[in-house]
């Protein structure tokens, strides 16, 4: 199937053809029950639901203001999952559904359900029970997932503890940059402040390279994000976290000037060396 897609009609056609050829599974929305909203983000909502004659949970991922930008990025995300969706540490996209099967202009993703919630929530709820072996296992799983992306020349650029899930103690990378791409398409910038500690500091720099263009984010940007996540796994809380205080531009400036979190006391050196580079 060709990847050269010019407009929204072709994106919809790609999805429909993929469904008809069974490359993508289509789920009848009416066959879901016990549908319950469990969260939202800047681009849509998440619902937990059961599938007919089953107690198994799925997640339905809806989108606000469904339009050409979203349709294009849904297709892009589905293509990426066809390449790396086999990996145990990448949240499985089971298929798609629509509220009305006679309308194809508002698809929802049907996703794997993660009983531990986000990595951030999982650490908050379970940190005191985690051994260093458990923490290292989480860190390795996260690294394996991102390594799988990089092996296929996929750069994520939106790694943080709210878009990484945990299911039965197994790390699940929740999207492959879908949220970031849609936010950029809609020029939604406000989210950046919520994830400042995970962002490659070079993104905040005003310096330009020899071609007089801003530093292009790359695989190393993902590696930096992983380092911050490894620190978070070791500490049980987000980097630079202070109760009732939001991240701001001052923090971004300090990070760009070299501010880093300190190694958590009693962290094994073999672990801390992974993110300090020593």
KOLROVEX-69511 format. One line per 10 residues: for each residue x, y, z of C-alpha. Coordinates in Angstrom, 2 decimals, m for minus. Last residue first. Layout:
% residues N
X/Y/Z  ...
END
This chain:
% residues 278
30.13/8.23/34.16  27.34/9.00/31.69  25.09/10.40/34.39  22.08/8.41/33.17  23.40/4.85/33.04  26.07/5.62/35.62  23.28/6.00/38.19  22.36/2.33/37.80  25.84/0.79/38.00  26.57/3.20/40.85
23.78/1.69/42.94  21.50/4.50/44.21  22.01/4.87/47.94  21.30/8.62/47.88  19.44/9.84/44.74  21.85/11.23/42.16  21.45/14.98/41.91  19.08/16.48/39.35  20.63/18.55/36.60  21.19/22.27/35.95
23.55/22.85/33.01  22.68/26.22/31.49  19.86/24.78/29.39  18.46/23.32/32.61  18.55/26.74/34.26  16.79/28.37/31.30  14.06/25.69/31.25  13.61/26.10/35.00  13.12/29.85/34.58  10.59/29.20/31.81
8.28/27.47/34.25  7.47/24.09/35.81  4.50/24.26/38.13  4.64/24.45/41.91  2.09/22.91/44.29  4.59/20.41/45.73  8.05/20.65/44.16  9.27/18.32/41.42  12.64/18.97/39.80  12.45/15.56/38.08
9.21/13.63/38.58  8.94/11.44/41.70  9.81/7.89/42.71  13.52/8.61/43.05  15.20/5.84/41.05  12.40/5.62/38.46  12.54/9.40/38.09  16.32/9.29/37.49  15.77/6.66/34.81  13.10/8.90/33.30
15.55/11.80/33.15  18.07/9.60/31.38  15.40/8.35/28.99  14.64/11.94/28.02  18.34/12.53/27.23  18.36/9.39/25.08  15.31/10.66/23.19  17.17/13.90/22.39  20.18/11.81/21.32  17.93/10.20/18.71
17.37/13.60/17.12  16.26/17.18/17.75  17.60/19.56/15.13  19.61/22.46/16.67  18.21/25.69/15.32  19.32/26.86/11.91  22.27/29.07/11.07  23.90/26.34/8.95  26.83/26.28/11.36  24.46/25.53/14.24
22.25/27.99/16.07  22.25/29.11/19.68  18.96/30.18/21.19  18.97/27.14/23.45  15.73/25.73/24.82  15.64/22.78/22.42  19.28/22.13/23.30  18.09/21.19/26.77  16.54/17.95/25.35  13.09/17.84/26.94
12.35/15.61/29.93  12.61/18.32/32.60  10.32/20.68/30.61  7.35/18.28/30.46  4.52/20.39/31.84  5.92/23.58/30.32  5.74/22.05/26.86  2.00/21.42/27.19  1.20/25.08/26.50  2.49/24.99/22.93
m0.54/23.86/20.93  0.23/24.87/17.35  m2.61/22.67/16.03  m0.18/20.64/13.93  2.36/20.84/16.75  m0.18/19.39/19.15  m1.00/16.67/16.61  2.67/15.74/16.23  3.29/15.73/19.98  0.28/13.52/20.68
1.20/10.98/17.99  4.87/10.70/19.02  4.95/6.90/19.07  2.30/6.44/21.72  1.90/4.59/24.99  5.32/3.05/25.55  4.36/0.09/27.72  6.47/m0.95/30.72  5.58/m4.33/32.24  4.71/m4.49/35.94
1.27/m5.98/35.23  0.63/m3.15/32.77  2.65/0.05/33.11  2.16/3.08/30.88  4.53/5.64/29.40  2.83/8.81/28.21  2.74/10.48/31.61  6.31/9.61/32.58  7.89/11.51/29.71  9.10/10.76/26.18
7.92/13.18/23.51  10.74/13.28/20.94  9.92/9.79/19.52  12.51/9.26/16.79  11.82/6.32/14.47  14.85/5.14/12.47  13.72/1.49/12.72  16.53/0.62/15.15  15.66/3.87/16.92  12.15/2.65/17.68
13.38/m0.70/19.02  15.96/1.12/21.14  13.10/3.17/22.60  11.27/0.04/23.69  14.41/m1.71/25.00  15.37/1.36/27.04  11.95/1.43/28.71  12.22/m2.27/29.49  15.70/m1.78/30.93  14.58/1.05/33.20
11.62/m0.93/34.50  13.89/m3.93/35.22  16.41/m1.68/36.96  13.66/m0.37/39.20  12.46/m3.87/40.06  16.01/m5.02/40.86  16.45/m1.93/42.98  13.43/m3.13/44.95  9.99/m1.57/44.53  7.49/m1.71/47.40
7.99/1.90/48.48  7.51/3.05/44.90  4.14/1.43/44.31  1.47/4.15/44.16  3.59/7.13/43.15  5.74/5.01/40.87  2.67/3.66/39.06  1.18/7.15/38.77  4.28/8.50/37.02  4.58/5.36/34.91
1.01/5.94/33.77  m1.74/3.55/34.74  m0.92/0.28/36.45  m3.77/m1.65/34.79  m2.63/m0.84/31.25  m5.36/m1.39/28.65  m4.33/m2.16/25.07  m5.77/0.26/22.57  m8.77/0.72/20.27  m8.14/4.01/18.47
m11.14/6.18/17.68  m12.14/7.25/14.19  m14.22/10.30/13.42  m14.91/10.88/9.73  m15.86/7.32/8.80  m19.61/7.62/9.21  m21.99/4.71/8.59  m20.32/2.74/11.41  m21.37/5.42/13.89  m19.26/5.97/17.01
m16.25/4.78/15.07  m13.73/2.02/15.80  m10.05/1.34/15.29  m7.54/m1.45/15.80  m5.71/m3.41/18.48  m3.02/m0.78/19.01  m0.62/m2.47/21.43  1.35/m0.41/23.92  5.05/m0.82/23.12  7.11/m2.80/25.63
6.26/m6.22/24.22  7.41/m5.23/20.72  5.23/m6.40/17.83  3.93/m2.87/17.29  7.26/m1.82/15.78  6.66/m1.65/12.00  2.88/m1.88/11.74  2.79/0.46/14.71  4.59/3.12/12.68  2.01/2.84/9.92
m0.82/3.20/12.43  0.80/6.33/13.84  1.13/7.90/10.39  m2.49/7.08/9.57  m3.63/8.63/12.84  m1.41/11.64/12.09  m3.13/12.33/8.77  m6.59/11.92/10.26  m5.67/14.28/13.11  m4.44/17.00/10.79
m7.37/16.60/8.40  m9.98/17.03/11.15  m11.37/15.54/14.37  m11.90/18.49/16.70  m11.13/16.55/19.89  m9.87/12.98/19.56  m10.97/9.68/21.06  m8.85/6.86/22.50  m10.84/3.78/23.45  m9.01/1.63/25.99
m9.67/m2.10/26.26  m10.51/m4.24/29.26  m11.07/m7.98/29.18  m14.21/m9.23/30.90  m15.46/m10.68/27.64  m18.75/m11.51/25.95  m18.69/m8.19/24.08  m15.63/m6.00/24.62  m15.17/m4.14/27.89  m14.39/m0.44/28.06
m11.98/2.10/29.52  m12.24/5.52/27.93  m9.51/8.00/27.04  m10.12/11.56/25.87  m8.68/13.91/23.26  m5.97/16.27/22.00  m4.70/18.12/25.08  m5.05/15.13/27.37  m7.86/13.13/28.88  m8.54/10.43/31.44
m10.55/7.46/32.62  m13.91/7.93/30.90  m16.01/4.81/31.43  m17.57/2.46/28.88  m19.14/m0.53/30.61  m19.92/m1.90/27.15  m18.27/m2.24/23.74  m20.15/m4.13/21.04  m21.96/m0.98/19.90  m18.60/0.45/18.76
m18.15/m2.31/16.19  m14.42/m2.96/16.10  m12.37/m2.65/12.89  m9.10/m4.58/12.73  m6.30/m3.08/10.65  m4.40/m4.96/7.95  m7.67/m6.82/7.40  m7.80/m6.01/3.67  m11.10/m4.18/4.24  m9.68/m2.41/7.30
m6.50/m1.32/5.49  m8.65/m0.14/2.58  m10.79/1.94/4.94  m7.76/3.43/6.71  m6.04/4.31/3.43  m9.28/5.75/2.05  m9.55/8.01/5.10  m6.00/9.23/4.47  m6.82/9.61/0.76  m9.81/11.76/1.59
m7.65/13.80/3.97  m5.19/14.81/1.27  m1.96/13.88/m0.50  m0.92/10.41/0.61  2.25/8.81/m0.69  2.68/5.80/1.63  1.47/3.36/m1.02  0.00/0.00/0.00
END
